[in-house]
Amino acid sequence: MTSMKTIVLNADKEWKSAFSNLIAGIILLVFLLISSFSAFSQVTVPHKEFSKNKDMVVLNDQPWNIEAQAHILDDKITPTSCMFIRNNGKMPEGLDASTWTLTIDGESVVKTKTYTLAELKSKFKHYTYQLTLECGGNGRKEFDPPAKGNQWDVGAVHCASWTGVRLKDVLADAGVKSDAVYIGYHAVDEHLSGDKNKEVISRGCPISKAMENETLLAFSLNGEAIPMSYGYPLRLVVGGWPASVSGKWVNGISIRNKVHDGAKMTGDSYKVPCNPVAPGEKVKEEDMCIIESMPVKSLITFPKTGLMIDKGRSLTIRGHAWAGDVEVAKMEYSIDYGATWKTCTLEKPVNRLAWQHFSALVNFPSSGYYEVWAKATDVNGISQPMVLPGWNPKGYLNNACHRIAVKVN
């Protein structure tokens, strides 16, 4: 028969063993937490490196892709600290504005010409515009089946103040042949493979878009020299179209007699099916169309989602709306999931291709959980859908109504 002393000794050994395991588990947990914190700290480095708002969200660091949260986009002119960063390759280093040149060439240029940055600034008139740039994949995370690529939420959009010279003035100086169809840009960012002979991205737009007054070769952002992460010392800014058309670190513009065929212009990049397809359906390249003007869209920037307010208190909401090449004509909100809509106050754009600001005073009928939905309608009568507008292989052009949660106590 086992003695009471033996039982106690065995229990003591089991307790000590369990305690040792517990201590080992705690040590492991602490180690994992420290490792996780270290990794997190590494991820948050770009907030300081790029002078970004602490509420910016890093999606990728190979290459860097960083987006804003809706509530930090409340300014009418987006601060540089809150502007999303979209890169396809490695950012260049050590660029010198004093030696920078831009070459205009291509099949449809009358005479190939090269300009220094100083010549561009001195020879051509300067213009300043507020221009809306939105990543074509903004809202990709809502697609089902999931679409490959950075899983942007709603913050890959901004409307900053850009200063530069009109692209059309520079093209006219070099001369544009009558057979010109498209322009394509060239830049100095480095391919992720390290291959110096591979262009990272070389997109463009029809010559008609290139010749618009608001299409700029910009050298200033919000009144200061463009930061490196946004294209220093010279970039293309093409408002209202996918931001990928607005090339950074630009050192060349080709005037083409055909649709530009540079990197990210072929295959399925920045294209959607020409006709609707079922979710998950494979689409042939010849059945894909290049994205041009961005769709009508809006964003509630105040208050931040998750607000709690007291019953009987009114709530002011505000935000921005845009519609690619055209204006937004009407802005509405709903607190009953789209069953009924009420009109918001909507401002005119400061200039063509700038986003428009809206506001409204919202009253809730009783306590409980609410969602405030926002819906914009453009001058052609086209409104935002309340749900994902249609699946496409790359997860582009999600302009579903934005919404925030509000709890009324």
N, C-alpha and C positions, 0 to 999 in steps of 0.2 A: 504494500500500500504506500502510495506517495505521501510523504510527510508534508505538513503545513509549511515547514521551512523551505522545502524544495519548491513548492508551489509559489511561495513568495519570491524565492531567488529567480525562478523562471520568469515570473511576471516582471521582476525588476529588470532582467535581461531584455525581455520583449519591449518594455517601456523605454529602456536606454537605446535599443535598436531603432524603435519608432522615432524617438527624439532625434537620434543621429540622422535618420532619413529626412525628418522634418527640417533640420538645420541645413542639410545638403540641398534640399528642395528650395529653401529660402535663399541660400547662396546662389543657386542656379537662377532663380527668379530675379534676384538683384542684378546678376550678370546680364541676363537677357534685357532687363529694363535699361541698364546702362548702355548696352549695345544698341538698343532701339533708340534711346535718347541721342546717342552719338550719331546714328544714322539720320535721325530727324534733324539734328543740328546741322548736319551736312546739307540736307535738303533746304533748310531755311537760309543758308548762306546767300543764295541769289537775291534775297530780299534786300540785303545790304549792298551786295555787289552791283545790283541793277537799280538801287535806290527805290525799291518797291514798297508799297503799303504792306503792312504786316498781314492783312487779310487777303493778299493775293495767294493763289493756289498753284503750286508747282505740279504740272502734269507729267513732265518729262525733262530729263537733263541731258539726254543724248539724242537729239539736240535739245536746247532749252525751249520749253513751251510752258508759258505761265498765263493764267487767266485771273480776271477779277471776279469778286462776288458782286451781286447786283447792288447791294447797299452802298458800296464804295464808288459807284458810278453816278452818284447823285448830282455832282457838279454839272453845270450847263456845258462848260468846256472841260473835257476830261484832263485831270492833272497827269503829268507824265508818270508819276508814281503809281497810277491806277490803270495804266494802259497795258493791255495784254501783249505778250511777246509770242510770236509764232516764227520759228526757225525751221528750215529743212536741212540745214547743214551746220558746220561749225562757223561761229562768228569770226570774222577776220580780226587781226590784231595789228597794232602799230600803223594804222592808216594816217597819212599826212595830207591835210587839206591843201597845204601850200603847193603840193606837187600833183594833186588830183586832176585827172582829165576825163572828159566824156567824148566818146567818138560816135558820130552819126554815120551809119553806113547802110548797106543793104541793096537789094536789086532795084529798089524804087527810089533811091536817093539820087539827086542830080549830081552832087559832088560830095564825096566823103570828106567830112570835116571833123577836126578835133578841137575841143575847147578846154581851156583850163577852168577850174572853178572860179578863179578871179575874173576871167573873161565873161563867164556866164553872168556873174553878179554885176559886172560893169556895163555889159553890152545890152542886156535885156531888162525891161521893166519888171519890178517886183510886185507880187500880188500876195494877199493873205486871205485864206478861206478856212472856215471851219468845215471839215470833211468827215463824213461817217465812213469808217472802215470796219468791216465785220468779216471774220473768218468764215469761209464757206461751210466749214464743219461745226460752227457754233450750234450747240444743242444736240450733238451727235450721241451723247450718252443715253438719250431716250429711245434710240432705235432698237427694234426687236424684229428679227434676229439682230444681234449686235453688229455694228459696222466697225471695221478695223480703222485704227488711227487714234489720235489723241481724243480722249473722252471728254470733250468740252461740255460744260454745263450751259450757262447763259452769258458768261462774262467775256467772251472773245469778241468784243465790240467796243469801240470808243469813237468819240468825236472831239478831236483836238484842233488846235489852230496851227495851220501850216503856212509857211512863207517860202516863196521861191519864184521861179520864172515859169511862164506858160510853156508847156512842151510844144504847142503849136508854133510859137514864135521861133523856137530853136529849129524845129523841123523846116519851117519856111525859109530860114536863113540858109540852111544846107540845100534846100530845094526838094520838092516832093513831085515825083513823076505822076502822070495821070493814071498809071496802072496800079498805084499803091492800094493795098487791101488791108494791111495789118501792120502793127509795130510789135517788136519783141525786145525785151530788155536783157542786158547781160550784167553780171555782178561778180564780186570777188570773194564771196563766201566759199568756204572749202567743203568739198564733198566728204561725207562721213567716212568713206573708204580711204581718204587721204590721197586719192588719185587727182593730181593737179589738172589732168586733161578732161575731167568730168565736170560739167556744169551742174550745180546743185539744183537750181531752178531758173528757168528762162521763159517766163510767160509773157503775155501781151494782151492787146485788145484791138478791135477794128480801128481803122484810121479815123473813122468818124468820132469815136470816143476819145482818141488821142488828141483830136483837134478841138475838144471842148475847152471853154475858158478855164474851167476849174481843174483841169488835168495839169498837175505841176511837177516840175523838177524842183524838189524842195531841199532847202539847206537849213531851215529853222523850224523848230517845234516849240509851240507855246512861248515864243519870243526869245528862245535861246538856241544855240547850236544843237543840232540833232544828236542825241546820245548815241553811242556806238550800237547799242542793242536795237535802235530804231532806224539804223541806216546811215550813220555818219560816214562821210561828210555830205553825201548827196543821195537822194532817193527819189523814186517815182511815187506820186500820190494820185490815185484814180478813185475818187469818191463814188460810193453807190454800188460798186462792183466787188466781187470777192477780194479780200485784202491781198491775196496772192498775186493779183495784177499789179499791186503797188510795190514794185521791187525795191529792195534795200541794197545799199552799197553799190549803186549803179555806176558803171563806167562805160556803158555802151547802149545805144538804141539802134536797132536795125529796122529800116523801113522795108517791108516785105511786099512782094507782088502775089502773095498767097497767105493763107492762114499760117501764122507762125508755128513752127514745129520744134521749138526748143524743149528742154527738160520740163516735165510736168504739163506739157500741152498735148501729149499723145497718151495712149492707153486710156485708163479710166480716171485719171487725175482731174479734179475740178470739173467733172462731167456728171450729168444725171441722165437717166433713160429719156429718150425723146417722147416715149409714150409710157403710161402707167404700167407698172409691173407688180406682181404678187410678192409679198415679203419673202426674201431668200432666193428669189429667182435669179439665175445667171443671165447676164445681158452681154451681147456681143459689142465689140468696140464700135462697129459701124452703126449701132443702134443707140449710141450715147451722144448727147449734145453738150457743148461747152456752156458752162454757167456764165451768164452775163449780168444783167441788173439783178440785184438782190431783192427778195420778196418783202412785202409789207410786214412790219414787226414792231413790237413795243416791249418795254421793260419797266417794271415798277421798281424804283430805286429808293423810295421812302414810303413807309417804314421798312425796316429789316423784317423778313419773315419770322414768325414766332412771337409777335408782339402780344402782350396781355394788357387789356384796358378795362376800365370799369364800365358797368352798364350805364347807359344814358350819355356817355361821352362820345362826341363826334371825332372822327379820325380824318386827318388830311393825308391824302396819298399824292404822290407825284412820280414822274418818270419821264422817259423819252420815247419817241416813236420815229420811225424812218421807213422809207419805201423805195430803196434803190435809186433809180433815175428820176422818180417822180415824188410829189409831195403827199403827205398824209392829210386827208380831208376831214376825218372824224375820229374821235377817240372816245371809247366807252368803257365802263366797268360794270362788273356783276358781282353780287354777293350770294347768289343762289345757283351757282354752277352753270350759269349761262341761260337760265330760264327767263330772266328779264335783264335788261341793260339800261344803264343811265349814262347820260352824256358827261364827258369831262371838258374842262376848259383846255383848249389846245392853242398853242402859240404858232405863229408862222415861223418858218426857218429863217435864221439870220442871213443865210445865202443859200443858193441852190446846193443840194447834196449835204446840207447840215441836218442833223436830227432836230426834231421838234419837241418842245417840252409840254407836258400835260399835268394837270392837277385836278383834284376833286375833293369835296367834303362828303365823307361817307358816314351814314347813320345806320346803326344796327337795330333791328326791331326787338331783340330780346337777348338774354345771355346765351352763351353757347359757343361752339366752334364754327368759324367761318373761313371761307377762302375768298379773297378779293382777286378777281380775274380782270385782266386788261385786254382790250381788243382794239386794234387800229384798222381803219379802212382808208385806202388810198383814193386819189382823185379819179381813178377809173372804176371805183365801186368795188374793188377787190378787198376782202377782209381777211384777217387772220383766222385760221381754223382753230377750233377749241382743242383739237387733238393733233397728234402727229400727222402732217399733211399727206404723207405717202412715203413708203419705204423706197430707198435706193441703195445700191451696193456700198457706197462710200459714206453714207450718213450725212449728206449735204442738205442745206436749206430747210432745216427745221424751224418753222416760224409759228409754232403753236402758241396759243395765248399763255403769257406768263402769269403766275399766280403766287400770292403770299398767304400764309396762315395767320389768322387773328383769333385770339381767345377773349371773349367778352365775359367778365366775371359778374 
